[in-house]
Amino acid sequence: MTQERPDHGVDRRHLPRHVAVVMDGNGRWARMRGLPRTEGHGAGEAALLDTVRGAVAIGLPFLTVYAFSTENWRRPIEEVRYLMWFNQNLLRTRRDELNDLGVRIRFIGRRGGRVPRRVLRDIEEAEALTARNRTMDFVIAFNYGGRAEIVDAVRRIGANVAAGRLDPTKIDERTVTRHLYAPDMPDVDLLIRSSGEQRVSNYLLWQIAYAEMTFPDVLWPDFRREHLYQAIRQYQGRQRRYGGVASETPGSPDTPEWAESGDPPEPHS
């Protein structure tokens, strides 16, 4: 029987549960056209929306995008202000459309600090509007850093230990996971970084421990769902070993039980 591969060769039966994207290349896209960097960010909106729609179309459970990092505050103030406005405007103009698609909008990252209150209000309203949707979780990493997330988790764990609510001898990987920004979010199966750059840039450091990675040589404003599908096809053609022996089936999506629990077996002597 012929294997069904209905969406540009993507096998829906073996989708990654969680795809994370670093939307890189906006500035270079603008510079190549003699435009301000902010024009590149604006042009990236079409790429983002098509990628989200494409993910929904094939039934992807989780899609996370890196919208604004804790390090992005170091950029020129005009660009930072634009990015604040851009993300706020995107929420206001697109949240109803995403809600109609059954997308649950979620944010991870540090709330407060230098993030304008009006942006925080729009974040909360978008999350509340879409909270009951189950078609896909669309997670936006905003004012986010992987190291910051781990530090914040350690602080919460430490507070629980100090208050007598947690035995420090019982702390394990599952304990850390429970104290992350979105503890119910599965580990990343596939990390995509556009623009061809090959680095993770402090993104989901805990969650990408066993992620497959692809680095398509396309700047983010030119990225479309076809590039997402191409990356998923590459993922489906790989063997995930988790430190063990390769499966006999290429592209096997099987995940060892310990990988789901976050508790790897003890090595044998």
Protein Blocks (a to p, Z undefined) as FASTA:
>chain_A
ZZddfegoiafklccfbdcdddehjlmmmmmnopafklmmmmmmmmmmmmmmmmmmnopa
bdcddfbcfklmmpcfklmmmmmmmmmmmmmmmmmmmmmnopacddeddeejjlcfklmm
mmmmmmmmmmmpckbccdddehiafklmmmmmmmmmmmmmmnopacfklgcfklmmmmmm
blmbccdfbdcdehhiacekhpaklmmmmaccddddbdfklpcfklmmmmmmmmmmpcce
khpacdfbghiabdcfklmnopacdddZZ
